[in-house]
Amino acid sequence: MSHAQREDATDQAESMADVLARIQMELEEIARRIDRNQATIARSTWDVGVADAAYVQAMQDADLSAQRIAGVADFLRAIGDAAHPHWRIDTAAATGTLKLTELARSIGQAGLSIQAKDEDTAGDVDLF
């Protein structure tokens, strides 16, 4: 790698703690969204669904998923808190792998102008 390439990579590098904090915040939001959605679904369907073991299992799985995601967020927060300030990373390539525009904006490279993507390629939303 030439000196100029190293300098360009250094210019785009950001604090590892900052990157982890963005991911941690996104995971916390995902966990909150699962909890809110599960509560909304349960209010509308619990009386009928409670007799169905598969329904109860699905509701329990959603709750466990939210807890696990929140746990991973806490884990990332602890790593970020322990990270040395000189730990830096260029996340441009990783940001390019994100298919959803809002996800790229929330966890992608700080300060990067994210253009709206063709999110049809990210997959369809399944409605039951």
Residue pairs with C-beta under 8 A, 6 or more apart in sequence:
1 9
9 90
10 88
12 90
12 92
12 109
13 88
13 89
13 90
14 88
14 89
14 90
14 91
14 109
14 110
15 83
15 85
15 87
15 88
16 80
16 83
16 87
16 88
16 89
17 80
17 81
17 83
17 85
17 87
18 110
19 89
19 91
19 107
19 110
20 76
20 77
20 79
20 80
20 83
21 76
21 77
21 80
22 106
22 107
22 110
23 73
23 76
23 107
24 73
24 74
24 76
24 77
24 80
25 73
25 106
26 103
26 106
26 107
27 69
27 70
27 72
27 73
27 76
28 69
28 70
28 73
29 106
30 69
31 66
31 67
31 69
31 70
31 73
32 66
34 62
34 65
34 66
34 69
35 63
35 66
37 62
38 59
38 62
38 63
38 66
41 59
42 59
45 55
49 55
49 56
49 59
50 56
90 109
91 108
91 109
92 109
92 112
94 108
94 109
95 104
95 107
95 108
95 109
95 112
95 114
98 104
98 107
98 108
99 117
99 119
99 121
99 122
99 123
100 117
100 119
100 122
101 114
101 115
101 116
101 117
101 119
104 114
104 117
105 114
108 114
